[in-house]
Amino acid sequence: MAGLINEEDLATVRERSRIEDVVGSYVTLRPAGGGALTGLCPFHDEKTPSFRVTPARGFYYCFGCNVGGDVIGFVQAINNCSFVEAVEFLADRVGVQLRYTDGGGGARVEPGLRSRILEANRLAAEFFAGQLTGPEAVAGRQFLAERGFDRDAAEHFGVGFAPMGGRELAKHLRAHKFSDDELVKASLIREGGWDYFQGRLLWPIRDAGRSVLGFGARRLFDDDRMPAKYINTRETPVYKKSHVLYGLDLARQNIAKKNQAVIVEGYTDVMAAHLAGIDTAVASCGTAFGDDHARLLSRLIGTTDALAGEVIFTFDGDAAGQAAALKVFSGDQHFISQTYVAIEPSGLDPCDLRIQHGDAAVRELVGRREPLYRYVMASTIAGFDLDRVDGRLAALRAAAPLVSSVRDGSLVNGYVHELAKMLGAEVEEVRREVSRAGRRKLSANHDRQHHERPPQAEPPSDEPTLVGLPMPNPRDRSLEVERGTLRLMVRAPEVFVTDWNGVGADDFTHPTYRAIFTAILDAGAPGGDWPQPVVAANPDPAVSSVVAALTTEPLLRPASPAYASEYVAKLRLLTVSRAIANLKSKLQRTNPIDDQPGYNRMFATLLDLEKRRRELTEVAAGPAD
């Protein structure tokens, strides 16, 4: 792999690349006095020229948007490319063969090849556009018409048609003195001399400076020998699919002006969006939107203020759309802007949406955008049963890392409140879990940075497992009432009435405590050998171990029916409190306008539960251990 560009070659490129010539190929320059040249800035919309080039110094500067630099910097900015790519572009332009150091390689591309490929692509785009009006292209014109694109739209986007014969383009470009070797390297013909694209509708893929980098082609005929519906130019010295976006040439100035980019999924979607007024729409070409695309847009939006711009992705509302959103979220750190998603619940893409509902529907789709974090949070918790305490806890633990990864600290508090509302949970509970998720992330990052350190022993579990049921921690204060009730049942069953004062298995949240109570029910009426029948009813080692412990744990008060009533009231109070929390959570997630009868029923049930809680609180007020 080649390394750094040779310094002598770099100096030669700078010397030969006159800035007025390079800039003049993109901007109309006029004398401004003192040897300077002026024109309309290519980086932002303006009516009065504020863009100035000083050939004597080799610099450009815009007094309107405050951007400037040398000739290499200009190429980087106008083509959204790296420093090396800009130097190679200029080297091709002025005929310098670059050498590379520190890598042992020579020139990666022969001198002038990039310029030759770009010129061949330009001529090919003109050729294809001309073929669209011919008799062979009826299917192509019909395809466009069915999608709401007339001749003016086709011309605006440069749509063309590749003849079905398979030799026409090669013949046309050979007449312009291009060799077959150059055309193969440009991915315009194949090794055998056949045209790369045959009998297909084509879209030219241009960079921000309107140079044609390659083409995207759609199948039109059933007998097409290429099975894929869409094929794209192969990777070439100028076309790298992970670095290009279709529509960038048309959207570049609008993206910079509006600080907004809308990402759609296909060529016709870009056309539909632009014609509907969304003139910041672009699409990836033959590959999923990736990190390089994100970095390209970040450079184009061109601001270090994370709140100054927005990148909006349009996705279907199905599982594939959710997966795509999650993938984008994982790469969101590459954006300097706020990232949003615009979901069309009907599953229509922007092109079909425009056909069925008009331009306004496409604008409304983008207008309904919501923050990516919010959408991903909602999608993440959708797979959990929020009517159950354990379901809400699991959803919180799944969603908390999303909130903790939000880079703008000023937004975190708002997302905490949003997540709490989604879950029907307490804000402070969500805040604690988000903080824990953040600490875990920092710890994980630290571990990755120090991955060679010796492994640490696993900490002992609070709940060691014997065989089957887990052993509860006897010091767990959240389970103190459950354990105390069972202790009284094991030690003094006579203080309870025959139905154990109305206690049920659902009053116990720990699986082992629930299993012990079920065993108590199965054991029948207490007798002289009590609690042996309880152990016999469930042979699990955890049951026998806990029952044995309960028989030795002292009662803090003498056993009595009043003592049993107080303990049962405390236990039932916890159950009722959980039911109230569950119902409040469901009420928070229910729209009282959309489901007024259901909302009213739940609210009435909530009033009954609150009354029951007050009654149990009075009974439980007596002393207990």
C-alpha positions in Angstrom: 0.0 0.0 0.0 1.4 3.4 -0.9 2.2 5.8 1.8 2.7 9.6 2.0 2.8 11.7 -1.2 6.4 12.7 -2.0 7.0 16.3 -0.9 8.6 17.3 -4.2 5.7 16.0 -6.1 3.3 17.8 -3.8 5.1 21.1 -4.3 5.0 20.5 -8.1 1.2 20.0 -8.0 0.8 23.2 -6.0 2.9 25.1 -8.4 1.2 23.9 -11.6 -2.3 24.1 -10.3 -3.2 27.7 -10.8 -6.0 28.5 -8.4 -7.8 30.8 -10.9 -8.0 28.0 -13.4 -9.2 25.4 -10.9 -11.8 27.7 -9.3 -12.8 29.1 -12.6 -14.0 25.6 -13.7 -16.6 25.8 -11.0 -17.2 29.6 -10.6 -17.5 32.4 -13.1 -14.7 34.8 -12.1 -14.4 38.5 -13.0 -11.7 41.1 -12.4 -12.1 42.9 -9.1 -9.1 45.2 -9.2 -5.7 44.8 -7.7 -5.2 41.5 -9.5 -8.0 39.8 -7.6 -11.0 38.0 -9.1 -14.5 37.7 -7.7 -17.6 35.6 -8.3 -20.6 34.1 -6.6 -19.6 31.7 -3.8 -20.1 28.0 -4.7 -20.5 27.1 -1.0 -23.6 29.2 -0.2 -26.3 31.0 -2.0 -25.7 34.7 -2.7 -26.8 37.4 -5.1 -23.9 39.8 -4.6 -20.4 38.3 -5.2 -18.4 38.0 -2.0 -16.1 35.2 -3.1 -12.6 36.4 -4.0 -9.6 34.6 -5.5 -6.1 36.1 -5.3 -3.9 34.3 -7.9 -0.7 36.0 -6.8 -1.0 34.4 -3.4 -2.8 31.3 -4.5 -5.7 31.7 -2.0 -9.5 32.0 -2.1 -11.8 33.5 0.5 -15.5 34.2 0.9 -16.5 37.2 3.0 -20.0 35.9 3.1 -19.5 32.4 4.7 -15.9 32.9 5.9 -14.4 29.9 4.2 -11.1 30.0 2.4 -7.8 28.3 1.7 -5.4 27.2 -1.1 -6.1 25.3 -4.3 -6.0 21.9 -2.6 -8.4 23.1 0.1 -10.8 24.3 -2.5 -10.9 20.9 -4.3 -11.4 19.2 -0.9 -14.3 21.5 -0.1 -16.0 21.5 -3.6 -15.7 17.7 -4.0 -16.0 16.7 -0.4 -12.9 14.6 -0.6 -9.8 14.1 1.5 -6.4 15.9 1.2 -4.8 13.0 -0.7 -7.8 12.6 -3.1 -7.7 16.4 -3.8 -3.9 16.2 -4.6 -4.4 13.2 -6.8 -7.3 15.0 -8.6 -5.0 18.0 -9.3 -2.1 15.8 -10.2 -4.2 14.2 -12.9 -5.3 17.6 -14.1 -1.8 19.0 -14.5 0.0 15.7 -15.5 2.1 15.0 -12.5 2.9 11.4 -11.6 2.8 11.1 -7.9 5.3 9.1 -5.9 4.6 7.8 -2.4 6.9 7.3 0.5 6.9 5.2 3.7 4.8 2.5 1.9 7.2 1.2 -0.8 4.6 1.6 -3.5 4.6 3.6 -6.6 1.8 5.6 -8.1 -1.6 4.0 -7.3 -3.2 5.3 -10.5 -1.4 6.0 -13.7 -1.1 9.7 -14.5 -4.2 11.3 -16.1 -6.4 8.2 -15.7 -8.8 9.9 -13.3 -9.3 12.8 -15.6 -9.8 10.4 -18.6 -12.4 8.4 -16.6 -14.3 11.6 -15.6 -14.3 12.8 -19.2 -15.5 9.4 -20.4 -18.2 9.4 -17.8 -19.3 12.8 -18.9 -19.6 11.8 -22.5 -21.4 8.6 -21.5 -23.9 10.5 -19.4 -24.7 12.7 -22.4 -24.9 9.7 -24.7 -27.3 7.8 -22.3 -29.5 11.0 -21.9 -29.8 11.3 -25.7 -30.8 7.6 -26.0 -33.8 8.1 -23.6 -35.8 9.8 -26.4 -35.2 7.0 -28.9 -37.6 4.2 -29.9 -35.8 1.5 -27.8 -36.4 3.5 -24.6 -40.2 3.3 -24.6 -40.1 1.0 -21.5 -37.8 3.5 -19.8 -40.0 6.5 -20.5 -43.1 4.4 -19.4 -41.3 3.5 -16.1 -40.6 7.2 -15.4 -44.2 8.3 -16.4 -45.8 5.7 -14.1 -43.8 7.2 -11.2 -44.8 10.8 -12.0 -41.6 11.9 -13.8 -42.0 13.8 -17.1 -39.4 14.7 -19.7 -38.3 17.9 -17.8 -37.8 15.8 -14.7 -35.7 13.3 -16.6 -33.6 16.0 -18.1 -33.1 17.7 -14.7 -31.8 14.6 -13.1 -29.9 13.5 -16.2 -31.7 10.2 -16.5 -30.7 8.1 -19.6 -31.0 4.8 -21.3 -28.4 2.2 -22.2 -29.1 0.7 -25.7 -29.9 -3.0 -25.8 -27.4 -3.8 -28.5 -24.5 -3.8 -26.1 -21.9 -2.2 -28.3 -23.2 1.3 -28.9 -21.5 3.1 -26.0 -18.1 1.5 -26.7 -18.3 2.6 -30.3 -19.3 6.1 -29.3 -16.4 6.5 -26.8 -13.8 5.0 -29.1 -14.8 7.7 -31.6 -13.7 10.2 -28.9 -10.2 8.5 -28.8 -10.8 6.4 -25.6 -9.0 3.1 -25.5 -10.7 -0.1 -24.4 -8.3 -0.3 -21.4 -9.5 3.1 -20.2 -13.2 2.2 -20.7 -12.8 -1.1 -18.8 -11.1 0.8 -15.9 -14.0 3.2 -16.0 -16.4 0.3 -15.7 -18.1 1.5 -18.9 -17.3 -1.6 -20.9 -16.4 -5.2 -20.0 -13.3 -7.1 -20.8 -14.8 -8.6 -23.9 -15.7 -5.2 -25.3 -19.4 -5.3 -24.4 -21.1 -2.2 -22.8 -21.3 -2.6 -19.1 -24.9 -1.3 -19.0 -27.4 -2.8 -21.6 -31.1 -2.1 -21.9 -31.4 -0.3 -18.6 -32.6 3.0 -17.3 -29.6 5.0 -15.9 -29.0 7.7 -13.4 -25.6 9.6 -13.4 -24.0 9.7 -10.0 -22.2 13.0 -9.6 -20.0 14.5 -7.0 -20.6 18.0 -5.5 -18.8 19.6 -8.4 -21.1 17.8 -10.9 -18.4 15.5 -12.2 -19.9 12.2 -13.2 -18.4 9.5 -11.1 -20.5 6.5 -12.2 -24.0 5.3 -12.9 -26.9 3.4 -11.3 -29.0 1.3 -13.6 -32.4 -0.3 -13.2 -33.6 -3.4 -15.0 -36.5 -2.8 -17.4 -36.9 -6.1 -19.4 -37.7 -9.6 -18.1 -35.0 -11.1 -20.4 -32.2 -9.0 -18.9 -29.2 -11.3 -18.3 -28.3 -9.5 -15.1 -30.6 -10.8 -12.3 -30.3 -7.8 -10.0 -33.0 -5.1 -10.3 -30.3 -2.4 -9.7 -26.6 -2.6 -10.7 -24.0 0.2 -10.2 -20.7 1.1 -11.7 -17.9 -1.1 -10.3 -15.3 0.4 -8.0 -13.0 2.6 -10.1 -10.4 5.2 -9.3 -13.2 7.9 -9.2 -16.2 5.8 -8.0 -16.2 4.4 -4.5 -19.7 3.5 -3.4 -19.1 4.1 0.3 -18.0 7.7 -0.5 -20.7 8.9 -2.9 -24.3 10.0 -2.5 -26.8 10.2 -5.4 -28.3 13.7 -5.7 -25.4 15.4 -4.0 -24.7 17.6 -7.0 -28.3 19.0 -6.8 -28.6 19.0 -3.0 -25.1 20.3 -2.0 -25.9 24.0 -1.9 -29.3 23.5 -0.3 -27.8 21.2 2.4 -25.2 23.9 3.2 -27.8 26.6 3.2 -30.5 24.8 5.3 -28.1 22.8 7.4 -30.2 19.8 6.6 -29.8 16.5 4.7 -32.6 14.0 4.0 -31.5 10.5 3.4 -33.8 8.4 1.2 -33.3 4.9 -0.2 -33.3 5.1 -4.0 -32.8 7.2 -7.1 -36.6 7.7 -7.7 -37.0 8.6 -4.1 -34.4 11.4 -4.5 -36.2 12.6 -7.6 -39.6 12.5 -5.9 -38.3 14.4 -2.8 -36.7 17.1 -4.9 -39.8 17.6 -7.1 -41.9 17.8 -3.9 -39.7 20.5 -2.5 -37.3 18.5 -0.3 -34.3 19.8 -2.2 -31.8 18.4 0.4 -32.5 14.7 -0.4 -29.7 12.3 -1.3 -29.3 8.5 -1.3 -26.5 6.0 -1.0 -25.6 4.1 -4.2 -25.6 0.3 -4.2 -24.7 0.0 -0.5 -26.2 0.8 2.9 -25.6 4.3 4.4 -22.3 4.0 6.3 -19.8 5.9 8.3 -18.0 7.4 5.3 -21.3 8.8 4.1 -21.9 10.3 7.5 -18.5 12.0 7.5 -19.2 13.3 4.0 -22.4 15.0 5.1 -20.8 16.3 8.3 -18.2 18.1 6.1 -20.9 19.4 3.8 -23.1 20.7 6.6 -19.9 22.3 7.7 -20.5 23.4 11.3 -19.1 22.5 14.6 -22.4 23.3 16.4 -24.1 20.0 17.1 -27.5 21.7 17.2 -27.1 23.8 14.0 -28.1 21.1 11.5 -30.1 18.0 11.1 -29.8 14.7 9.2 -33.2 13.0 8.5 -33.5 9.4 7.5 -36.7 8.1 5.9 -37.6 4.5 6.8 -40.5 2.2 6.5 -42.4 1.5 9.7 -41.6 -2.3 9.5 -39.0 -4.5 11.1 -36.5 -3.7 8.3 -36.9 0.0 8.9 -36.4 -0.4 12.7 -33.2 -2.4 12.0 -32.0 0.3 9.7 -32.6 2.9 12.3 -30.7 0.9 14.9 -27.8 0.6 12.5 -27.8 4.4 11.9 -28.0 4.9 15.7 -24.8 2.8 16.1 -23.0 5.2 13.8 -24.6 8.4 15.0 -21.3 9.5 16.6 -20.1 10.5 13.1 -22.7 13.2 12.8 -22.2 16.7 14.1 -25.9 17.4 13.6 -29.0 16.2 15.3 -30.2 12.9 13.7 -33.9 12.3 13.0 -36.1 9.7 11.4 -39.2 10.2 9.3 -41.4 7.1 9.4 -44.2 6.4 6.9 -46.5 3.9 8.7 -48.1 2.8 5.5 -44.7 1.5 4.2 -44.7 3.8 1.2 -41.4 5.1 0.0 -41.2 8.8 -1.0 -41.7 8.0 -4.6 -44.9 5.9 -4.1 -46.1 8.4 -1.4 -45.9 11.2 -4.0 -47.7 9.1 -6.6 -50.6 8.2 -4.3 -50.9 11.4 -2.1 -49.0 14.2 -3.9 -46.1 16.5 -3.1 -47.6 17.7 0.2 -47.5 14.2 1.6 -43.7 13.9 1.0 -43.2 17.3 2.7 -45.4 16.1 5.6 -43.4 12.9 5.9 -40.2 14.9 6.5 -42.1 17.4 8.7 -43.2 14.6 11.0 -39.6 13.7 11.8 -38.7 12.6 15.3 -35.3 12.4 17.0 -33.5 9.2 16.3 -32.9 8.5 20.0 -36.7 8.8 20.7 -37.6 6.4 17.9 -34.9 3.9 18.9 -36.0 4.0 22.5 -39.6 3.4 21.5 -38.6 0.5 19.3 -36.4 -0.9 22.0 -39.0 -1.0 24.7 -41.8 -2.2 22.3 -40.6 -5.8 22.8 -41.3 -5.8 26.5 -44.5 -6.4 28.5 -44.9 -3.0 30.2 -47.9 -4.3 32.2 -45.5 -6.3 34.3 -43.0 -4.9 36.8 -40.2 -7.2 35.5 -41.1 -6.3 31.9 -40.7 -2.5 32.7 -37.5 -3.1 34.5 -36.1 -5.1 31.6 -37.2 -2.4 29.1 -35.6 0.3 31.3 -32.3 -1.6 31.4 -32.4 -2.1 27.6 -33.2 1.6 26.9 -31.0 3.3 29.5 -27.7 2.8 27.5 -29.4 4.6 24.6 -30.0 7.7 26.8 -26.6 7.5 28.4 -25.0 7.7 25.0 -26.6 11.0 24.0 -23.7 13.4 23.5 -25.5 16.6 24.3 -25.8 16.7 28.0 -28.4 19.3 27.9 -30.7 16.8 26.2 -30.3 13.9 28.6 -32.7 15.3 31.2 -35.4 15.6 28.6 -34.8 12.1 27.3 -34.9 10.7 30.9 -38.4 12.3 31.3 -39.5 10.9 27.9 -38.3 7.4 28.8 -40.0 7.6 32.2 -43.3 8.5 30.5 -42.9 5.7 27.9 -42.4 3.2 30.6 -44.8 4.6 33.2 -41.8 4.7 35.6 -40.6 7.2 38.2 -38.2 9.8 36.7 -35.6 9.2 39.5 -35.7 5.5 38.9 -34.9 6.1 35.2 -32.2 8.6 36.0 -30.4 6.2 38.3 -30.5 3.4 35.7 -29.2 5.8 33.0 -26.4 6.8 35.3 -25.5 3.2 35.9 -25.5 2.5 32.2 -23.1 5.4 31.7 -20.8 4.1 34.3 -20.9 0.6 32.8 -20.0 2.1 29.4 -17.1 4.0 30.8 -15.9 0.8 32.6 -16.3 -1.2 29.4 -14.3 1.4 27.4 -11.6 1.3 30.1 -11.5 -2.5 30.0 -11.1 -2.5 26.2 -8.2 0.0 26.5 -6.6 -2.3 29.1 -7.6 -5.7 27.7 -4.3 -7.3 28.5 -4.6 -7.0 32.2 -5.0 -10.3 34.1 -8.6 -11.6 34.5 -10.3 -10.8 37.8 -12.2 -13.4 39.8 -16.0 -13.2 39.5 -17.6 -11.5 42.5 -19.7 -13.8 44.6 -23.4 -13.8 43.8 -26.0 -12.5 46.3 -28.2 -15.4 45.3 -26.2 -18.6 45.0 -28.1 -21.3 43.1 -28.2 -24.9 44.5 -30.1 -27.0 42.0 -33.2 -25.4 40.5 -34.6 -22.5 42.6 -32.3 -19.7 43.6 -31.4 -19.1 47.2 -32.8 -15.7 48.4 -30.6 -13.3 50.3 -32.0 -13.3 53.9 -30.8 -9.7 54.3 -32.6 -8.4 51.3 -34.8 -5.6 52.8 -37.1 -5.5 49.7 -38.1 -9.2 50.6 -38.3 -8.7 54.3 -42.1 -8.8 54.5 -42.3 -11.9 52.3 -39.7 -13.8 54.4 -41.3 -12.6 57.7 -44.8 -13.8 56.6 -43.4 -17.3 55.7 -41.4 -17.4 59.0 -44.7 -16.9 60.9 -46.4 -19.5 58.8 -43.6 -22.0 59.4 -43.2 -21.2 63.1 -46.8 -20.6 64.2 -49.4 -21.7 61.6 -52.1 -21.8 64.3 -52.4 -18.0 64.4 -53.8 -17.9 60.8 -57.3 -18.8 59.7 -57.9 -21.7 57.4 -57.2 -19.8 54.2 -54.0 -18.3 55.5 -55.7 -14.9 55.9 -56.3 -14.6 52.2 -52.6 -14.7 51.2 -52.0 -15.9 47.6 -49.0 -17.1 45.6 -48.9 -13.8 43.7 -48.2 -11.9 46.9 -44.6 -13.4 46.8 -42.2 -11.9 44.2 -39.2 -14.2 44.8 -39.6 -17.5 43.1 -38.3 -19.5 46.1 -40.6 -17.8 48.5 -43.5 -18.3 46.1 -42.6 -22.0 45.8 -42.5 -22.3 49.6 -46.0 -20.8 50.0 -47.3 -23.1 47.2 -45.8 -26.0 49.2 -47.6 -24.8 52.3 -50.9 -24.9 50.4 -50.1 -28.4 49.1 -49.1 -29.7 52.5 -52.6 -29.4 53.9 -53.7 -28.6 57.4 -50.7 -28.1 59.8 -50.1 -31.0 62.2 -47.7 -32.1 64.8 -44.8 -32.8 62.4 -45.1 -29.4 60.8 -43.3 -28.1 58.7 -42.0 -31.5 57.4 -45.0 -31.8 55.0 -44.0 -28.4 53.4 -40.5 -29.8 52.6 -42.0 -33.0 51.3 -44.3 -31.1 49.0 -41.4 -29.6 47.1 -38.1 -31.5 47.1 -36.1 -28.6 45.7 -33.0 -28.1 47.8 -33.6 -24.3 48.1 -37.0 -25.0 49.6 -35.7 -27.3 52.3 -32.8 -25.0 53.0 -34.9 -21.9 53.4 -37.6 -23.7 55.5 -34.9 -25.0 57.8 -33.6 -21.4 58.2 -37.1 -20.1 58.9 -37.6 -22.5 61.7 -34.6 -21.2 63.6 -35.1 -17.5 63.0 -36.7 -15.8 66.1 -40.0 -14.0 66.1 -39.6 -10.5 67.4 -43.1 -10.5 68.9 -45.2 -13.3 70.4 -47.3 -15.1 67.8 -50.9 -14.1 67.8 -53.8 -13.6 65.3 -53.3 -9.9 65.5 -49.6 -10.3 64.7 -50.5 -12.5 61.7 -53.1 -10.0 60.5 -50.6 -7.2 60.6 -48.0 -9.2 58.6 -50.5 -10.3 56.0 -51.7 -6.7 55.7 -48.1 -5.6 55.0 -47.7 -8.3 52.4 -51.0 -7.5 50.7 -50.2 -3.8 50.8 -47.1 -4.5 48.7 -49.2 -6.5 46.2 -51.7 -3.7 46.0 -49.0 -1.1 45.6 -47.5 -3.1 42.7 -51.0 -3.3 41.1 -51.4 0.5 41.5 -48.0 1.1 39.9 -48.8 -1.2 37.0 -52.2 0.5 36.4 -50.7 4.0 36.6 -48.1 2.9 34.1 -50.8 1.7 31.7 -52.8 4.9 32.2 -49.7 7.0 31.3 -49.5 5.0 28.0 -53.2 5.3 27.2 -54.6 8.3 25.3 -57.8 9.3 27.1 -59.2 10.7 23.9 -58.5 7.7 21.6 -59.7 5.2 24.2 -62.0 7.0 26.6 -64.0 3.9 27.8 -60.8 1.9 28.5 -59.2 4.9 30.2 -62.3 5.4 32.4 -62.4 1.8 33.4 -58.8 1.8 34.5 -59.2 5.0 36.4 -62.2 3.5 38.3 -60.1 0.5 39.1 -57.3 2.7 40.3 -59.7 4.5 42.8 -60.7 1.1 44.2 -57.1 0.0 44.6 -56.2 3.3 46.3 -59.1 2.7 48.8 -57.9 -0.9 49.4 -54.4 0.5 50.0 -55.6 2.9 52.7 -57.5 0.1 54.4 -54.4 -2.2 54.5 -52.2 0.6 55.7 -54.4 1.0 58.8 -54.2 -2.7 59.5 -50.5 -2.9 58.9 -49.8 0.1 61.3 -49.3 -2.2 64.3 -45.8 -3.2 65.4 -44.1 -6.1 63.6 -40.6 -7.4 63.3 
